[in-house]
Amino acid sequence: MNEEAVVSLIKDLTAKLSAVAEEFSGRVDRVEADDPAAPAVAVPDNLSRVKRLIAERRSRRRFLPAELFHEPAWDMLLALYVANEESQAMNVKSLVACADAPVTTSQRWIEHLAKLRLVTRVVDTVDRRRVEVSLSQTGIEAIEAYLAAHR
């Protein structure tokens, strides 16, 4: 299977998952509207919400030109939030891949996010060429405040 076919399959899967999530959300809303005495449905946790945001953002490219949705900083913040919640390390190279932007553009955004104190960078003690990037406490609080405001 060539790379184009894999990318196409991933895009299709992302779109289908987004459609399933949307359908499920609509069903929950209808159940709540039909039966106000029904037990409260748990609000999805932040990690699930951020993963869904990432999937939705990627699925837009299936229907519209990718250059319409160029926000590497937001893509990086979302990816770093997931990495933080899953206790995973993320290096500059993997973060750049999440941004879907040229390396130099992504590196400038990482620098800017660090200046804003939304991310921290730590040089790997074993391989000094490798730099780990993570959300700072300020970054975590900002993402969680955003999520709370959009419940």
C-alpha positions as semicolon CSV with decimal commas, in nm:
position;residue;x (nm);y (nm);z (nm)
1;M;0,000;0,000;0,000
2;N;0,156;0,332;-0,102
3;E;0,173;0,644;0,113
4;E;-0,108;0,816;-0,079
5;A;-0,343;0,525;-0,014
6;V;-0,256;0,525;0,357
7;V;-0,317;0,901;0,381
8;S;-0,648;0,856;0,202
9;L;-0,753;0,576;0,439
10;I;-0,659;0,787;0,742
11;K;-0,861;1,080;0,610
12;D;-1,162;0,856;0,547
13;L;-1,138;0,704;0,893
14;T;-1,110;1,048;1,054
15;A;-1,420;1,167;0,871
16;K;-1,614;0,855;0,969
17;L;-1,510;0,888;1,333
18;S;-1,617;1,251;1,334
19;A;-1,954;1,153;1,189
20;V;-1,999;0,885;1,456
21;A;-1,910;1,132;1,731
22;E;-2,154;1,387;1,589
23;E;-2,433;1,127;1,565
24;F;-2,371;1,009;1,919
25;S;-2,376;1,367;2,046
26;G;-2,704;1,431;1,863
27;R;-2,862;1,119;2,013
28;V;-2,760;1,225;2,364
29;D;-2,912;1,569;2,307
30;R;-3,239;1,413;2,184
31;V;-3,259;1,175;2,482
32;E;-3,206;1,463;2,724
33;A;-3,470;1,673;2,547
34;D;-3,724;1,385;2,542
35;D;-3,685;1,289;2,907
36;P;-3,581;1,566;3,146
37;A;-3,594;1,314;3,434
38;A;-3,335;1,093;3,265
39;P;-3,006;1,065;3,453
40;A;-2,750;1,327;3,358
41;V;-2,510;1,219;3,088
42;A;-2,148;1,264;3,187
43;V;-1,969;1,548;3,013
44;P;-1,681;1,406;2,808
45;D;-1,348;1,451;2,979
46;N;-1,109;1,710;2,845
47;L;-0,880;1,453;2,686
48;S;-1,166;1,307;2,481
49;R;-1,281;1,653;2,381
50;V;-0,933;1,756;2,266
51;K;-0,889;1,435;2,067
52;R;-1,224;1,500;1,902
53;L;-1,117;1,860;1,824
54;I;-0,800;1,729;1,659
55;A;-0,996;1,475;1,453
56;E;-1,248;1,741;1,347
57;R;-0,970;1,981;1,249
58;R;-0,804;1,714;1,036
59;S;-1,128;1,607;0,872
60;R;-1,188;1,959;0,737
61;R;-0,904;1,902;0,493
62;R;-1,100;1,620;0,334
63;F;-1,363;1,864;0,214
64;L;-1,180;2,196;0,179
65;P;-0,831;2,312;0,082
66;A;-0,581;2,265;0,367
67;E;-0,445;2,620;0,337
68;L;-0,775;2,753;0,472
69;F;-0,699;2,603;0,812
70;H;-0,340;2,694;0,886
71;E;-0,308;2,736;1,264
72;P;0,010;2,552;1,362
73;A;0,020;2,702;1,713
74;W;-0,328;2,571;1,799
75;D;-0,253;2,230;1,648
76;M;0,064;2,213;1,858
77;L;-0,113;2,319;2,179
78;L;-0,380;2,053;2,128
79;A;-0,119;1,784;2,058
80;L;0,079;1,889;2,366
81;Y;-0,236;1,873;2,579
82;V;-0,298;1,514;2,467
83;A;0,067;1,425;2,531
84;N;0,046;1,579;2,878
85;E;-0,274;1,395;2,968
86;E;-0,130;1,066;2,845
87;S;0,204;1,127;3,022
88;Q;0,388;1,108;2,692
89;A;0,700;1,302;2,601
90;M;0,694;1,504;2,280
91;N;1,004;1,625;2,104
92;V;1,031;1,910;1,857
93;K;1,029;1,672;1,559
94;S;0,703;1,503;1,659
95;L;0,545;1,837;1,749
96;V;0,638;1,980;1,409
97;A;0,467;1,680;1,247
98;C;0,146;1,759;1,440
99;A;0,148;2,119;1,318
100;D;0,122;2,024;0,950
101;A;0,341;2,324;0,867
102;P;0,694;2,370;0,737
103;V;0,967;2,293;0,991
104;T;1,093;2,651;1,011
105;T;0,741;2,789;1,059
106;S;0,671;2,534;1,331
107;Q;0,999;2,609;1,505
108;R;0,917;2,982;1,506
109;W;0,579;2,901;1,661
110;I;0,741;2,683;1,928
111;E;0,973;2,973;2,009
112;H;0,677;3,212;2,029
113;L;0,476;2,973;2,250
114;A;0,778;2,947;2,481
115;K;0,803;3,329;2,500
116;L;0,435;3,338;2,593
117;R;0,515;3,078;2,863
118;L;0,259;2,835;2,724
119;V;0,522;2,566;2,661
120;T;0,852;2,463;2,813
121;R;1,149;2,317;2,633
122;V;1,407;2,087;2,788
123;V;1,720;1,961;2,617
124;D;1,755;1,582;2,636
125;T;2,053;1,502;2,858
126;V;2,138;1,189;2,656
127;D;2,103;1,339;2,307
128;R;2,159;1,714;2,322
129;R;2,019;1,753;1,969
130;R;1,681;1,639;2,097
131;V;1,454;1,893;2,268
132;E;1,145;1,784;2,461
133;V;0,849;2,023;2,450
134;S;0,559;2,022;2,694
135;L;0,275;2,245;2,800
136;S;0,360;2,467;3,093
137;Q;0,118;2,496;3,382
138;T;0,002;2,822;3,223
139;G;-0,059;2,638;2,895
140;I;-0,253;2,361;3,066
141;E;-0,469;2,613;3,251
142;A;-0,532;2,810;2,931
143;I;-0,645;2,500;2,736
144;E;-0,865;2,382;3,024
145;A;-1,019;2,730;3,059
146;Y;-1,095;2,726;2,687
147;L;-1,255;2,383;2,715
148;A;-1,463;2,491;3,015
149;A;-1,582;2,801;2,829
150;H;-1,697;2,586;2,535
151;R;-1,888;2,310;2,716
